[in-house]
Structures are given as C-alpha cells and as structure tokens.
Amino acid sequence: PSTAIRFTLDAGSQTRLAVYDLLGREVAVLVNGTLAAGAHTATFDASGLTSGVYMYKLEAGGQSMTRRMTLVK
C-alpha cells in the first residue's frame, strides 16, 4: 500500500509535501526541505493507515496545491 507522488518545481525552493486525513489531521510529511528545480518523486507508504480518502498538500515557492487520493487496501 504505497504510491508515488510526482511533481515538478519551476525553481528551487523550500518545499513541503504533507498528507492529511479528511478531518485535517496530518498523517505524514513526505518532503520538508529545499529542493532544486525539476521533477521529483515522493513515496507515500500508507501501510499503517486505514482505507479512505486522504488529501496531500504541496507548498513550494509561495504557492500551494492540494489534491485528493483514495487509499484502498
């Protein structure tokens, strides 16, 4: 029960990628540091989580993006 989250940065910046449950509780931090420009992949190991809907939020370069994902075991 793991997945890869792929993203591209236009410029190097402080980057944070975190996963939240639907109640807004942070369940994992996949990236928290400075990344260079280009393509990146973060692996999310959900073996300790229950099936359901989760959100992941990517913050980099003063911008933010949130997406939904469904975990089915």
Secondary structure, 3 states (H helix, E strand, C coil): CEEEEEEEECCCEEEEEEEEECCCCEEEEEEEEEECCEEEEEEEECCCCCCEEEEEEEEECCEEEEEEEEECC
